[in-house]
Amino acid sequence: MNDTKLSIKMAGSWSTQLRFTQAIGRGLSDLMPANVTVVISPGSGALESGAVDVAYSKSIVNDHMYSGTGVYSKPEPATWLRTIAWLPQEDRLLFAVAPQWGITTFEELAAQKPPLKTAGGRVAPYLLKAYGFSYEDIASWGGTVTSMRHTAEAARDRFERGELDFFTGDGSEYDFSAWRWIAERGYRFLNIRPDVMDQLSKDLGIRRTITPAGFLPGIQENLLAIDDSHIVVTVHERLNDQVAYNLARAIDERKRDIECASIQVGYGPDESLPLMRPSFWSSLTGAISHQWDAKILGAPLHPGAEQYYHERGLI
């Protein structure tokens, strides 16, 4: 390869992705002449169109897109999809209702049709459909459905305005503090009935996980939940083999840098004093390890990445 710098475009739409890109891009630039840039919110078709060279996906999304089956699949299987590595992020979708409504199950929510002020967005609409209602129905009952940043500060502000009746979303989004904040105020976390989860798994390829007892205050028994775990560094099959090789090498050799780069700091009010208290968090939920594991990648390794892992004796 000559000394001409390759232009590598990496997607990024939220803070953790930008931090990953910084660490991975720096490692790639140390291994080969490359000019790494970030493309903000390029859209789901960006890899296929060539708008970006590297994107971040979820394990289940890659699985469904590559196989052409499941809720995240497209009309045609994305047989061009290839992967470089996965980054650990144990995650689940959470649904919680404010205690004053007295609602403890999805069945009660569907039957009572309450005008819930819903925050967090239209998460897993297929789950609501399985129980016979939708986010549009919540709006027709007199409620609202809006997005909200998943921080304690945002939750408190929304709560004080009386606009936090039903909270939905990823457990890992932002610093998790919003979930702790509502749990400490008696919100009821909803369980998914086993037969409903069985049907979602069969029809839509949904994965299941457990929200364990004690995960948050008020969760006193294990809850069945939708699994949304693990971030996958994803590319198109047309990506240059040497670039894919060096991406895999950069992630492998810079694992600790990536982990450190993912750590973020936030500031929130102390509960007992009029002071701001720092908190530290990361979207990663473990050390980067076995990042070539085909059971998690969801789509095949790019040949360049596969070559690197073979040379290292890892696969």
C-alpha positions as CSV (number, residue, x, y, z in Angstrom):
1,M,0.0,0.0,0.0
2,N,1.4,3.4,-0.9
3,D,1.7,6.5,1.3
4,T,-1.5,8.1,0.0
5,K,-3.9,8.5,2.9
6,L,-7.1,6.6,2.6
7,S,-10.3,8.4,3.6
8,I,-12.2,6.3,6.1
9,K,-15.6,7.5,7.2
10,M,-17.0,6.3,10.5
11,A,-20.6,6.8,11.5
12,G,-21.4,8.4,14.9
13,S,-24.8,9.5,16.2
14,W,-24.3,9.7,20.0
15,S,-21.5,10.4,22.5
16,T,-20.3,6.8,23.0
17,Q,-20.0,6.1,19.3
18,L,-17.9,9.3,18.9
19,R,-15.6,8.2,21.7
20,F,-15.2,4.7,20.2
21,T,-14.4,6.3,16.9
22,Q,-11.8,8.5,18.4
23,A,-10.0,5.6,20.0
24,I,-10.4,3.2,17.1
25,G,-9.6,5.9,14.5
26,R,-6.4,6.9,16.3
27,G,-5.3,3.3,16.4
28,L,-6.0,2.8,12.7
29,S,-4.1,5.9,11.8
30,D,-1.1,4.6,13.7
31,L,-1.1,1.4,11.6
32,M,-1.6,2.8,8.1
33,P,-1.9,6.1,6.3
34,A,-5.6,6.9,7.0
35,N,-7.6,10.1,7.4
36,V,-10.5,9.1,9.7
37,T,-13.5,11.3,9.8
38,V,-16.9,11.1,11.6
39,V,-20.2,11.2,9.8
40,I,-23.0,12.2,12.1
41,S,-26.3,10.3,11.9
42,P,-25.9,9.0,8.3
43,G,-29.0,6.8,8.3
44,S,-29.5,3.1,8.2
45,G,-28.6,2.7,4.5
46,A,-25.2,4.5,4.8
47,L,-23.0,1.4,4.7
48,E,-24.8,0.0,1.6
49,S,-24.6,3.3,-0.3
50,G,-21.0,4.0,0.7
51,A,-21.8,7.2,2.7
52,V,-19.8,5.6,5.5
53,D,-17.2,2.8,5.7
54,V,-17.7,1.8,9.3
55,A,-20.8,1.9,11.4
56,Y,-22.0,0.7,14.8
57,S,-24.9,-1.7,15.1
58,K,-26.5,-4.1,17.6
59,S,-25.9,-7.8,17.5
60,I,-29.5,-8.6,16.8
61,V,-29.8,-6.0,14.1
62,N,-26.9,-7.5,12.2
63,D,-28.3,-11.0,12.6
64,H,-31.7,-10.0,11.2
65,M,-30.3,-7.9,8.4
66,Y,-27.9,-10.5,7.2
67,S,-30.3,-13.4,7.5
68,G,-33.2,-11.5,6.1
69,T,-35.5,-12.7,8.9
70,G,-36.7,-11.0,12.0
71,V,-38.1,-7.6,13.0
72,Y,-35.0,-5.6,11.9
73,S,-34.7,-7.3,8.5
74,K,-35.2,-5.6,5.2
75,P,-37.1,-6.9,2.1
76,E,-33.8,-8.4,0.9
77,P,-31.1,-10.0,3.1
78,A,-28.1,-7.8,3.5
79,T,-25.7,-10.5,2.3
80,W,-23.0,-7.8,1.9
81,L,-22.9,-7.1,5.6
82,R,-19.6,-7.9,7.4
83,T,-18.2,-7.3,10.8
84,I,-14.9,-6.4,12.5
85,A,-15.5,-6.9,16.2
86,W,-18.2,-6.6,19.0
87,L,-18.0,-4.5,22.1
88,P,-19.7,-5.6,25.3
89,Q,-22.9,-3.9,26.3
90,E,-25.3,-6.0,28.2
91,D,-28.6,-4.3,27.6
92,R,-32.4,-4.7,28.0
93,L,-35.5,-2.8,27.2
94,L,-37.3,-1.5,30.3
95,F,-40.9,-0.3,30.7
96,A,-42.1,1.3,34.0
97,V,-45.4,2.9,35.1
98,A,-45.8,5.6,37.8
99,P,-47.2,4.2,41.0
100,Q,-50.3,6.4,41.2
101,W,-51.8,4.5,38.2
102,G,-51.8,1.2,40.1
103,I,-50.8,-0.6,36.9
104,T,-48.5,-3.6,37.3
105,T,-48.8,-5.5,34.0
106,F,-49.1,-4.8,30.3
107,E,-52.6,-6.5,30.4
108,E,-53.8,-3.9,32.9
109,L,-52.5,-1.1,30.8
110,A,-54.3,-2.5,27.7
111,A,-57.6,-3.0,29.6
112,Q,-57.7,0.3,31.5
113,K,-56.6,2.5,28.6
114,P,-55.1,5.3,30.8
115,P,-54.0,8.7,29.3
116,L,-50.4,8.1,30.1
117,K,-47.8,10.8,29.5
118,T,-45.2,8.5,28.0
119,A,-41.5,9.4,27.8
120,G,-38.7,7.6,26.1
121,G,-40.1,7.2,22.6
122,R,-41.8,4.4,20.7
123,V,-39.7,1.5,21.9
124,A,-40.5,-2.0,20.8
125,P,-43.9,-1.3,19.2
126,Y,-44.2,-5.0,18.4
127,L,-44.4,-5.7,22.2
128,L,-47.3,-3.4,22.7
129,K,-49.0,-4.9,19.6
130,A,-48.7,-8.4,21.2
131,Y,-50.7,-7.1,24.1
132,G,-53.4,-5.6,21.8
133,F,-52.6,-1.9,21.8
134,S,-50.1,0.6,20.4
135,Y,-48.4,4.0,21.1
136,E,-51.0,5.5,18.8
137,D,-53.7,4.1,21.1
138,I,-52.0,5.7,24.1
139,A,-52.3,9.0,22.3
140,S,-56.0,8.3,21.4
141,W,-56.7,7.6,25.1
142,G,-55.6,11.2,25.9
143,G,-51.9,10.5,26.6
144,T,-48.8,11.6,24.8
145,V,-45.7,9.8,23.5
146,T,-42.4,11.8,23.5
147,S,-38.7,11.2,23.7
148,M,-36.6,12.1,26.7
149,R,-33.0,12.0,27.6
150,H,-32.4,9.2,30.1
151,T,-30.8,11.1,32.9
152,A,-32.0,11.8,36.4
153,E,-32.2,15.5,35.7
154,A,-34.5,15.0,32.7
155,A,-36.6,12.5,34.6
156,R,-37.0,14.9,37.5
157,D,-38.0,17.8,35.3
158,R,-40.5,15.7,33.4
159,F,-41.9,14.2,36.7
160,E,-42.3,17.7,38.2
161,R,-44.4,18.7,35.1
162,G,-46.6,15.7,35.5
163,E,-45.3,14.2,32.3
164,L,-43.7,11.0,33.4
165,D,-46.4,8.3,33.7
166,F,-44.9,5.6,31.5
167,F,-41.1,5.4,30.9
168,T,-39.7,3.3,28.1
169,G,-36.3,2.7,26.6
170,D,-32.9,1.1,26.6
171,G,-31.4,0.3,30.0
172,S,-28.0,1.4,28.8
173,E,-28.9,4.8,27.3
174,Y,-26.9,7.7,28.8
175,D,-25.9,7.2,32.4
176,F,-28.7,4.9,33.6
177,S,-29.6,7.5,36.3
178,A,-33.1,8.1,35.1
179,W,-34.0,4.5,35.8
180,R,-32.5,4.6,39.3
181,W,-34.4,7.9,39.9
182,I,-37.8,6.5,38.9
183,A,-37.2,3.2,40.7
184,E,-36.5,5.1,43.9
185,R,-40.0,6.7,43.6
186,G,-41.9,3.5,43.3
187,Y,-42.4,3.1,39.6
188,R,-43.5,-0.4,38.7
189,F,-41.4,-2.3,36.1
190,L,-43.5,-4.4,33.8
191,N,-42.8,-8.1,33.2
192,I,-43.4,-9.8,29.8
193,R,-45.5,-12.9,29.9
194,P,-43.6,-16.0,28.9
195,D,-46.0,-17.0,26.1
196,V,-45.8,-13.5,24.7
197,M,-42.0,-13.6,24.6
198,D,-42.2,-17.1,23.0
199,Q,-44.3,-15.8,20.2
200,L,-42.1,-12.7,19.7
201,S,-39.1,-15.0,19.5
202,K,-40.8,-17.3,17.0
203,D,-42.3,-14.6,14.8
204,L,-39.8,-11.7,15.0
205,G,-36.6,-13.3,16.2
206,I,-36.6,-11.3,19.4
207,R,-34.1,-12.3,22.0
208,R,-34.9,-12.7,25.7
209,T,-33.0,-11.8,28.8
210,I,-33.7,-11.4,32.5
211,T,-33.9,-8.3,34.5
212,P,-32.8,-9.8,37.8
213,A,-34.4,-9.2,41.2
214,G,-32.5,-6.3,42.9
215,F,-31.4,-4.8,39.5
216,L,-33.2,-1.6,40.7
217,P,-35.1,-0.7,43.8
218,G,-38.6,-2.2,43.8
219,I,-37.7,-5.1,41.4
220,Q,-38.3,-7.9,43.8
221,E,-38.4,-10.8,41.4
222,N,-36.8,-11.7,38.1
223,L,-38.6,-10.0,35.1
224,L,-38.5,-11.4,31.6
225,A,-37.2,-8.7,29.2
226,I,-36.2,-8.0,25.6
227,D,-32.5,-8.4,25.0
228,D,-30.8,-5.6,23.2
229,S,-27.2,-6.4,24.0
230,H,-23.8,-5.7,22.4
231,I,-22.4,-3.2,19.9
232,V,-21.0,-4.5,16.7
233,V,-18.4,-2.7,14.5
234,T,-19.9,-3.2,11.1
235,V,-18.7,-2.8,7.5
236,H,-19.5,-3.6,3.9
237,E,-17.9,-6.5,2.2
238,R,-16.3,-4.1,-0.3
239,L,-14.1,-2.6,2.4
240,N,-10.4,-2.9,1.5
241,D,-9.0,-6.0,3.2
242,Q,-6.0,-4.2,4.7
243,V,-8.3,-1.6,6.2
244,A,-10.5,-4.3,7.8
245,Y,-7.3,-6.1,9.0
246,N,-6.0,-3.0,10.6
247,L,-9.4,-2.1,12.1
248,A,-9.4,-5.5,13.8
249,R,-5.9,-5.0,14.9
250,A,-6.5,-1.5,16.2
251,I,-9.5,-2.7,18.3
252,D,-7.5,-5.6,19.6
253,E,-4.4,-3.6,20.5
254,R,-6.3,-0.6,21.8
255,K,-8.9,-2.4,23.9
256,R,-8.0,-0.6,27.1
257,D,-7.9,2.8,25.2
258,I,-11.4,2.1,23.9
259,E,-12.7,1.2,27.4
260,C,-11.2,4.3,28.9
261,A,-12.5,6.5,26.1
262,S,-16.0,5.2,26.7
263,I,-16.0,6.5,30.3
264,Q,-18.0,9.7,30.7
265,V,-18.6,12.1,33.5
266,G,-21.9,13.7,34.5
267,Y,-22.9,16.2,37.2
268,G,-26.2,16.1,39.1
269,P,-27.5,17.6,42.4
270,D,-26.6,15.9,45.6
271,E,-29.8,14.6,47.3
272,S,-28.8,16.1,50.7
273,L,-26.7,19.1,49.9
274,P,-27.0,22.0,47.5
275,L,-23.9,20.7,45.6
276,M,-23.3,19.2,42.2
277,R,-22.1,15.6,42.5
278,P,-20.0,14.0,39.7
279,S,-20.8,10.6,38.4
280,F,-18.9,8.4,36.0
281,W,-20.4,5.9,33.6
282,S,-19.7,3.9,30.5
283,S,-21.9,2.3,27.8
284,L,-19.6,-0.7,28.0
285,T,-20.6,-3.3,30.6
286,G,-17.4,-5.3,30.6
287,A,-13.9,-5.6,29.3
288,I,-13.5,-6.1,25.5
289,S,-12.7,-9.7,25.0
290,H,-13.3,-12.5,22.4
291,Q,-14.5,-9.7,20.1
292,W,-14.4,-12.2,17.1
293,D,-17.1,-14.4,18.6
294,A,-19.4,-15.4,15.7
295,K,-22.3,-16.0,18.1
296,I,-22.5,-12.3,18.9
297,L,-21.3,-10.6,15.6
298,G,-24.6,-11.4,13.8
299,A,-22.9,-11.3,10.4
300,P,-19.7,-12.9,9.1
301,L,-16.3,-11.4,9.8
302,H,-14.8,-9.4,7.0
303,P,-12.0,-11.5,5.4
304,G,-9.4,-8.9,6.4
305,A,-10.5,-9.0,10.0
306,E,-10.7,-12.8,9.9
307,Q,-7.1,-12.9,8.6
308,Y,-5.9,-10.9,11.6
309,Y,-7.6,-13.1,14.1
310,H,-6.3,-16.2,12.4
311,E,-2.7,-14.8,12.4
312,R,-3.0,-14.2,16.1
313,G,-4.3,-17.7,16.7
314,L,-7.6,-16.4,18.1
315,I,-9.8,-18.4,15.7
